[in-house]
Amino acid sequence: MDIGIHGTEPDREDDPLYVIPPKPLDVPALAGPLNKDRREDLQILSFALAISLTVDGGHPIEIRPGGDPPDRFIRVNGRAQSVELTELTVFDVRREFAQARKLGRDLRERLRTVASRYTHLVGRLVVISVLPGEPLPGDTKILLDNICVLLEKDQGCVGDGVDLTKGLPDPWPNDRGFYGQSGPVHVQVYRDGLPNEIFVSGAHQANIRLSQAIHVLESRVRAKDTPPNEILVMSCGLPDDRGYRCGPDSFIFEFISKHRDRLQLSPQHLKSIFLHHWGTSAWLQLYRSEESPPWPPIPTGGRPAV
């Protein structure tokens, strides 16, 4: 379960924020690479399944490629509808998330090239957490060299030897799985990695304001509001071209879900706009015109369908 803190600051009560703690920005979902067509198939099929799980979406349903735009055509009960697909991710909002993810991916490649020196990391998850407020250097070569040195000695995994039968220990022992710090980066190793691989993920704490999330969403709608698009499906948590999901993407969905009344959507061509938490049955109807196609149907009570 994703954990974050939702609240306001005294001087900016009209602009709520989510505080997202450091957590892996790369989570394996599918074996990559994934090309554009396959990612779009994963997106529309997941959304269609979410509709079928929550409301009577109508049958039969036919999905076929569009002309880009639109990305897909949906035919329900003989009526064709054009569907444009896009995604929303924390990387659209916070640049430092993208930098932390790149650092993790660069370290992963570095360790794989000298895997014989890091056999103790095979099957484990290496998390490099970037401290907030301390920017990464433009050239990360020396930083990566230092992190590699920290990882050379096997110091176990977080949670090794911890007895949880009596609850969480206080304080938590930090002699296993904590490999030290280099510059703004803390290094931890966990057991839940990938079999026969050294898997590394960057992590970063960040604050995301409602105004930022809304700006990204409304900008994306404007960019996709072109003929012949009728329906826009935006997904949070869609696997990238390497097959990895970004866990914090779920906060974008939750943020919009809590504050969708703040959205100002007035498209000229789009007739329906939806936000979907990919891989789940949770979806939101954000906009619907009087000329909207019948699919998907209106969620009961106008609430998120889950």
Helices and strands as residue ranges (DSSP letters): E 5-7, G 10-12, E 17-20, E 27-28, H 36-54, E 61-65, E 72-76, E 79-88, G 90-92, H 95-113, G 115-121, E 125-130, H 141-150, E 178-182, E 185-190, E 199-204, E 206-209, H 210-224, E 231-236, E 244-245, H 249-259, G 260-262, E 272-277, E 283-288, G 300-302
